[in-house]
Amino acid sequence: MREAWHAPCQDLTACGVLPSVAKKIAERRKEIDPEKEWEKLEKAGCKMITIQHKEYPPLLKEISRPPAVLYWKGNWQALSAITIAIVGTRKPTSYGREIASDLASRLAQEKICISSGMALGIDGIAHKAVLENKGKTIAVLGSGLDVLHPRIHERLAYEIIESGGIVITEFPLGTAPLRYHFPIRNRIISGISMGCIVVEAGQKSGALITARFALEQNREVFAVPGSIFQKNSIGPNNLIKMGAKVVTGPEDILETLHLSTNIAYRQDNTIEADNPEEAKIIAIISLEPTHIDDIVVQSGLSATITNSTLTLMEMKGKVKNIGGMNYSLVK
């Protein structure tokens, strides 16, 4: 590394570096003091590893453009775990939120590490579900470790690190979360993973970029099917048309990747009703999340009785409000 840092332009170009890039390197390194940069890392509590290090993730080293350097905070050993990526839109529907949380939770229970980009929406939901199940998760940033994005997820990053997970990036300290950084970081999300699950994604979603990288890297691509009337379903439905594996539960992922599983599946009919009102509600929301207004209409119960019954069922652990007064059975 020392020789590469001090190498003249002609030596860099001889190694395959474009002349224009070699010139920029020569100009920029005059402004950089490696010792001071190292001090900044230590002060920020960050660590760095190069591709030449023996502990560099072997799966990531296989991709076509592996990052030469990784900056990280947390438990490096998390990168040695069997990892699956879960990605999707920043504006998921209640269905997408439910699916992302359920898949991440149940995979975490199987000791599968979950990677994602710590963005709003599906990414954040997946990370949080893993933490709730005391699992390990990897967050890959499109910025420096000291410029967390979005800011609202600063607490999430802290919890990932404290729980034994890791936050990583190829961007040095002080790097802003520029728009073009995120497609670049997506190749790392798929690169450290055995497979990539797309939950919900629009036609031009960044999640589809991650899926494309996964295909290029010879990783398995999974997609959660959705309504043909939902814009967020266009991405995964198109992936399925192109040959992605359909995901209706974690068993689809584990079987495809030949991972052993002892998942105990709880079927909807194992949730018993304690009274006629509960029986009507269970019959209505057995298949997918349902809004309370639809439950009132379909059950024939009054709004007051429906609301009180759902509240009691939630206290009993039979149903849960997944947001926006949409309810689903607890699996």
ABEGO torsion letter per residue (X at the ends): XAAAAABBAAAAAAAGBBAAAAAAAAAAAAABBAAAAAAAAAAAGBBBBBAABAABBAAAAABABBBABBBBBEBAAAAABBBBBBBEBABBBAAAAAAAAAAAAAAAAAGBBBBBAGBBEAAAAAAAAAAAAGBBBBBBBABBAABBOBAAAAAAAAAAAAAGBBBBBABBBGBBBBAAAAAAAAAAAAAABABBBBABBBAABAAAAAAAAAAAAGBBBBBBBBBAABAAAAAAAAAAAAGBBBBABAAAAAAAAGBBBABBBBBAAABBBABAAAAAAAAAAAABBBBAAAAAAAAGBBAAAAAAAAAAAAAAGABBBAEGGBBBBBX
